[in-house]
Amino acid sequence: MSVACKTAAPVAGPPQDPVAFFSRLKAAHQKPLTLSCDAKAFVEAPENGGRYALHIAVQRARSIRIEALSPLGDPAAVLVAHEGKFALLDLRHNVFYRGSSTPKNLSRLLPAPLRDDELVAMLTGSFPELPKAEPVALTREGDGWHLVLSTVAPGLRNPAGTTQDLWLGDDLRVGRVRRARADGALLWEARLDEFDDSSGALLPRLLHFSVPDAKTEIDLRLKNVLAQKSPPAGAFLLGVPDGMQVEDLP
């Protein structure tokens, strides 16, 4: 298990600049640009709960294709997000959904409250960007790091602000991400584990998402991971099949 996932007492050492450290972290997570894998999803949620076999392909920064398979291995649903647009072919109910690539629409297949670029980042072993946030604190914990990002400048108060905590290994692998409101209320948390660095990137084989308010827990177990290979042409396009009911979403 990655040490970044553990809670450890701070270790004394020379202070580091959070801004410079954050720049180094972003540089370390520029790759992979593409990833494909098979996955098993274990979902506990009020809606769309259950166990699913998936095939996933992503391309930075915002392109996703997720195919959900039936127990017999046949397609049950296909979700595509690309350039801010979303489409979901639901073969179970013969409906084609289309609209903007919002967390709400993406959650129709995998109920995690993430933007398209956030989901791509997590699948490729990186961290989701928190818009308008700046690094405000950095501490040494065990043999890793704890970096805090905030949309509120130090010394100021803003109830509408958001914080994001990153627990990182000494090699800058992302072990845990916690996003919360400025009052400390948890929005969601993600853990990354069982890393494979054979491709030259720090890729997790296990992701766990927890969303307390939605009473949702998601485990994604990845296998047959293939990084840095361009997806097939048209992988992030999805047209309306003949005879399919179409429902437009915001």
C-alpha angles and dihedrals in degrees: 000000000000114000088224089073094059128089110236138169116260115265121222116245143129112308117253130206109251092210094053091043091051091053090052090048093053091049090052092055102051092111150101098042092186136027137176129184148149116250145185116218120203108191130186107186142127088251132028092013122157140071121306137181110222141185112206133192124176137177124191133286108013112341120115137167120184122179116194114204132208120237087266092054097254121133112269099171138355123204124192130182121182134156092351095310127114135202131176123188106201106193091177092068101020093242130135113205122195136173142098121341095250127152089248093055094042089052090065087086106021110022099219116126094231133130117238093257091047092054091047090050094051094047090052093050096256132114128260117252117244105211116237092005124136130197107259106167139022127184135173112242119183106312092331142059139258113209123185123204122189139180087213120074116238112274094023129101126219120161089201092056126113133214131200123198120200123195109198137184121239087259088054096252111155110243103165138009124193123185120190143161119260090260090060098256108147116240097179142327132209132194126197121199148154094051126203115200097173091110092055091257129092100247122178121222093193128049125178123191123192123190109178099187091052093043088233131147121178129186118190116191111191127202138166087034113187118186133190096018117124113244119242117279110274094018091134096044123089124180129196112264118227114273094015119137110240124214119187116213131194 
